[in-house]
Amino acid sequence: MSDCCRSNASAKTREVCPECGSACISVGMRTLYHQVRFPENQAITVDSYFYCSSKQCAVGYFSCYGNAVPKQYLRSYSEIQEDKLCYCFDIDADQYLSALKANRAEPIKDFVIQRTKSGECACEIRNPSGQCCLANFKYLEKSQSQ
């Protein structure tokens, strides 16, 4: 797979969101600088940040030292609210769920897998979590099979 899906997977750490209590995963500064809108991105302090994926939480990123970035400052704010599944190739959860129900999901997932293997994804900067979007497909499929 491309480097975006391997870049710092082993270096990920977890922390609890001080706002909502959700378990959150660390993100790199590169993700933060690309995700936070201008002019707010100019005020980001270099620190160890975590992304809160809870849609109900107002906090997008936080650090252990009290730095926080509200979700409303993120470029992908509306995509987060609309359950974006793959940020690189603009696929939302409803689209994929419809395809799953119609037995047309494999070509969609195969497309994303092939583009990712070819290094044509940009998960580290497009996905607010900084993680590869491929896992989102598995989580959604698993949630539907339960």
Helices and strands as residue ranges (DSSP letters): G 3-5, G 9-11, E 14-16, E 23-27, H 29-35, G 40-43, E 49-51, E 59-63, E 68-70, G 71-73, H 77-81, E 84-86, E 91-92, H 93-101, H 105-117, H 123-126, H 134-145
